[in-house]
């Protein structure tokens, strides 16, 4: 039942994405984080230790509620009728996946570049990346879009898929809370260095296995969509640790190798330039079409991950019963 709910949720996301008119529970998690942060900052002393304690409590409260609310909803709906519970589980799974929205938003960047509208491309990519985009060159815009597609192949698709298979929608929302906390407070700047440290570390922990699984699926899928799987493995093996995060370079290196391009390098965040190592070899200059290629690689990797998890779920069911 759980496996079929995950599959249907994945299919619904592929077909419909995230309609703007439909309320999304991840927005509720984001709102909860923002409100809880304001309250905790008032309650805890403005010292390094006080902010760190507030950050730990923030993580615990948000993650607990993100798990408990869908768990209670599904439990109550199951008491009403199992069919209602199943339908809600499918809808929750659908809303947890972000593959279609990531594809659509990144291809808006590609469309603006194809029209020669660099300013429009900068604006479009600003919606899906955390770095400063106002002064990016066309190459910088493309690299930013490709990197976020590669990284979010794990964060937005394969990682939540794994948690959904393990613990259903409640654990899926728990993971999304972990991920959203990192994206909102996990910065190494003056405001969040102490308050967001715990959230950043927990995000690293919960993404350790999914990031490596995602890279593995990218390497497997590269040849299926006409890319270089052998080079994807070579670059992944060499560059998978070339990032401050223990996870981000896993999929970025596999993607860079598959497409024979160079990613990463220095980037600006909140007006400050951070020096970063490059990932991949400069076999050729990046081009707008690489955004579409990265999306194709993300899609085939996601399907491979889904099939692997279905096989694992079937084996577990056979062993248990």
N, C-alpha and C positions, 0 to 999 in steps of 0.2 A: 504493500500500500504506500509506504513512504517513498520507495524508489519511483513508483509511477507518478506520485505527486510532484517529485522533483523534476521528472522528465516533462510532465505537462507544463509545469511552471517555466522550464527552459524553453519549450516550444512557444508558449504564450508570449514570453519576452521577445523571442525571435520574430514573431508576427506583429506584435503591437508596440513593443518598446514601452516607454513611459509617457503616455498621453499627458499633455500639460493640464488638461481639465480634471485629471484624476488625482485625488489626494494621495500623497505618498507617505507611508509610515516612517521612512528615513528622515523626512522633514520634521516629523515629531521628535525623533531622536536628536536631531540637530537643535531644535528649539529647547528640548530638555537640557542639553549640554550647556547652551548659552545661559538659561535661567539659573541652573544649578551653579554654574561658575560665578555668576554675580552674587548669589547668596553666600557661597562659601568664601568668597574673597572678603565679604563683610564680616563673617564670623571668625575667620582665622587671622592671626597676626601677620602683618606684612613683612615677614622675615623669610629667609631661605627655608628654614625648617617648617614654619607655619604654612607656607605656600606648597611645599612638598606634601605635607599632611593633607591639605585641602585637595591636592591633585589625586592622592590615593583614594580619598573618600568620594571624590567626583567620579572616578573610574568605577568604584564599587557600586555606587547608587545607580548610575546610568546603565551599566551592564546588567545589574540585577533586574531593574525594571524592564529593560529591553527583552530579557528572557521571560520574566514572570507574566507580563501582560499578555503576549500571544499564547503562553502556556495555559493561562486561566481561560482565555477566550476559546481555545480549542477544547479544553476540558469540559466547559459548560456546553459548547455546541455538540460535543460527543454525547452528553447526557440527553440532549434534545433528540438527536438522530445521528447515527454514524455517517450518513451521507452528507449532512450539513458540515460535520467536522472535516470530511475529506475535501469538500469544495473549498472551505476556508483555507485548508492546508495548501491546496493548489494555488489559490490566489496569493497567499503569503509567499510561497516559493517564487511565484511570478514577480512579485514586487521586490524580492531580494536580489534577483539577477539584474545586471546592468550592461549586458553585452550589446544589446540593440541600441540603447541610448548612447553608449560610448562610441559605437560605430557611427551613429547619425551625427553626433556632435563633432567628431573628428573629421567626418567627410564634409561638414560645413566649412572647415578650414581649407580642405582640398578644393572645394568649389570656389571659394573666394580667391585662392591662388590661381586657379585656372582662368578666372576672369581678369587677372592682373590687379586685383584689389588687395594690396598688401596691408593697408590699414584695416580693412574688413577682416582679413585673415588674422591679424594681431588681436582684434577684438574677439573673434570666434575662438581662438586658442586660449584666450584669457579665461574662458568659462570652464576649461578642463585641466588647466595647470595651475600650480601655485606660484610660479616664478613671475617676475615682472616681464611684461610683453610689449610695452609701448615702443621700445626702440629695437626690437628684434629685427634682424634681416630676414629675407625669405628663407635662407638656409636655417636660421634659428627657429623660425616658426615651424618649419617642417620637422626639424629634430625634436622640438618640444611636443608636437602632436604624436610623432612616432613613439617617443619615449613613454608618453602617458598611455597610449594604446598597449604597448608592451607590458608596462608595469601593471596596468589594470586588468590585463588578461588574467592575472592572478587575483588581485584585490577585488575586482568587480564581478568575476565570473567563476573561476576554478576554485578559489578559496571558499567563497560562500557555498558553492556546490558541495564541497567536501564536508562542511559543517552541516549542511542540510541532510546529506546522506547519513551522517552519524547521529544527529539529534533532532531532525525535523526542523520546522519553522522556528520554534523557540531558540534553538541553538544557532540557526541562521541569523536571526535578529541579534543574538548575543554577539556574533562575529561582526555584524555590521556596526554595532555600537562600538566595538573595539576599534574598528577601522575609522569610523567617523570621529571618535575622540582624538585619534592621532592626527587626522586631517584638520581638526579645529584647534587643538591645544598642544599638539606635539612639536612645536617649533623651538629651535634653539636660539631664541631672541630674548631680550630683556624681560618682556612681558610673560613669556611662557617657559623660560628655562627651568624653573623650579616646579611650577604648577603642572606643566605638561610632561615632565620627565617620566613619570610612572606610566602614563598613557603611551608614550613613544616606545618604552621598553616592552610593554605588554603587546603592542602591535607587532614589534619585532618577533616576539615569542610565538604569537598565534599565527604568524605568517611564515614561520621558518619552513615547515613541511610543505604548505601549499605553494610557496614560491618555487621550490625545487621541483615539485610535481609539475607545475606549469611550464618551467623551462624544459623538462623532459618531454612533455607533450608537444611543445613547440618544435623541438629537435626532431621528434618522430614525424610531425606533420609537415615539416618544411618541404620535403620532396613531393608530398602529395599535391601541393599547390604550386609546384614548379620552382621552388627555391633550393638553396644549397644546404641540405641537412648535414653533410659532412663538415662544412665550414661552420655551421651553427654550433655543432658539438665542439669544434676546435676553439672557437672564440669563447664559448661558454666556459670551457675548462680553463682557459687562460685568464679571462676577465670577470668571472662571476663574483669576485670579491672587490672589484674596483669601484666601490661606493661606500659612503659613510654608513648606509643601512646594510645590514647583513643579507637583505632580501631583494632590494630593488634591482641590483645588477644581474640577478639570476635570469630574469626574462629579457631584460634589455640586451644582455650579451648574446643570448640565443637569437634574438631578433636581428641584432646588428650583423651577426655572422651569417644568418640565413639570407639577408638582403645585400651582403657585401658593402655595408656602409659603416661610418663611424658616428657614434652617438655620444651623449654626455659632454663633458668639458665644462668650462666656467659658466656660471649662471648667476643672475641677479635676483635677490629676494628682498622685498621691502626696502629697495634702494641700496642694498649692500651686495657687492659682487663676492661670490664664493668660488674659490678655486677647486675644481673637481677634475679627476683624471678622465681621460677619454675611454670609451668602450668600443672595441671593434677596430678594424683596419680601414684606412682611407683608400679603399679600392676604387671608389668613384665618389663624385659629389652627390649629396642627397638631392632628391627632386620631389615635387609634389605627389607624384604617383606612389612614392614610398608610403604615404599615409594609407592609401588603399591597399597596398601590399601588406602592411602591418595588420590591417583589419582582417584580411584573408587568412593570415597566419594565426591571428587570435581566434578566428572562428573555427578553423580546423583543429587547433589545440583544444578548444573547448569541447568539441564533439568527441575527440579522442579521450579526454578526461571523463566525459559522461559515460562513454562505453566502458572504460576501465572500471569506473565506480559501479556500474551496473553488474559487471562480471564479478567484482568483489562482493557486492551485496548478494548475488545469487549463490556464490560459494559459501558465504557466511550462513545463509538461510539453510543450505543443504547440510552444513556441518552441525547447525543447532538442532534441526528437526530430523 
